[in-house]
Amino acid sequence: MKIYKTPGVYVEEISTLPPSVAEVSTAIPAFFGYTDKGPPIARIESLLEFTASFGGAKPTGFVASTATDPATGLPAVTSIDTAGPAQSPAPDRLLYYAVSHYFANGGGPCHILSLGDYSQAVAKADFLDALDRLALEDEPTLIVLTDAVLLKSADYFEVVQKALAQCAQLQDRFVILDVPGGDVGTFRNGVGTDYLSYAAAYHPYLRTSLNYVYDEKAIQVKISDAQAAPTVREASFPAGANSLIVSFTGADSATPKVQIVAADPVQDAAFAITAAKPTLVISNAGGKTAKQIFDKWAAFKAANAASGFDLRIAGDGSANVAPTPAGDGADLAKVGGGPAGPQTLADLRLTDTARYNQVKSALSGQRVTLPPSAAMAGIFARVDRDRPVGDAGRERGRLGGGRTWPRQGRHWRQ
């Protein structure tokens, strides 16, 4: 209290209220999306905290086509695409990359609303439930729907309209929207007309500097100029031990057959080959063992073209060979060779180091494409942090194209 030295009447004004504008953060985003693990909602301040609480990104699959470079004789990558029918340039779960992009653009503290793990399908109900949880939180001032762009169009706009209604009801938050797929016309028709002063939409998608997270076992590698090994097919007569094994080596499309005919058991086994079908006919096989037929085959093969057929015996070849049923012969089953099956990057790590390194290099050049909302949230947060609170509000209004104001208490004031 002041000390007055002379008599008189004095008026004292005692301040009982805080300053009209409190210096609090006005750009605290809440991100919605699917995570590897984690609680339904948490506050984080760095990407390191995000990975500790929610895990990493969902690995993206790729298909890499390779061929030998005629100039160098070394393998080279001719094309690389994300796996899946759409071959979309964006990952099929966005939240990890979006949060990383947010911090890279100056973002600070934020809230994460995990809608479930990566095994779950993207569902509208998950977003609506998470918006109900967010309504109970006082600190977030920006809503970033992130993985909602993966929803069907009608479901996306239903989620957007609920977020706008929440902003209008609470009057302390703002929505940063994306234009799914870059379809501006559909966005304008679907977003509605209610509460649009509480949102800003940004377009187009951004090709970021972020690299994809991938699993080498999920990277398919095609070798376009690989020479397919001949297909090997076999059958045993009879099935079991000490039998005669007939094999055929040739094109993968070939359907070789074997006919075993009893004919004259007194005569030595005889052979005839029809290459066009291809078919091997073994005559005079009645009462003979696998070893007896194999011995005659060696002499036949020395004087005639085998056309891909060959014989060998299992064990001592003592089993009697029975004729095949009447018809065009018995089929041989594929046991090896043929076109190489799908290979993964992990398969090549030790067997084809040059190709492995070329694919790895190509993958390092792939950049994640993201909706722009996370980057804009980072810019909002950086402006809010680096400028006085009044300037931050005005700057956000300029960037967002909507009306936003410095925060006082729980409400925005005009």
Secondary structure, DSSP 8 states (H G I E B T S, - for coil): -----S-S--------S--SS----S--EEEEE--SS--SEEEESSHHHHHHHH-------EEEEEEE-TTTSSEEEEEEEESSSS--SS-S--HHHHHHHHHHTT--SEEEEE---TTS---HHHHHHHHHHHTT-SS--EEE-GGGGGS-HHHHHHHHHHHHHHHHHH-S-EEEEE-GGG-HHHHHHHS-STTGGGEEEE-S-EEEEEE----GGGEEEEETT---EEEEEEEEESSSTT-EEEEEEE-TT---EEEE--S-TTS--EEEEETTTTEEEEES-TT-BHHHHHHHHHHHHHHS--TTEEEEESTT--SB-----SSS-EE-EEEEEES---EEHHHHHHH-HHHHHHHHHHHHT-EEEE-THHHHHHHHHHHHHHS-HHHHHHHHHHHHSS----EETTEE--
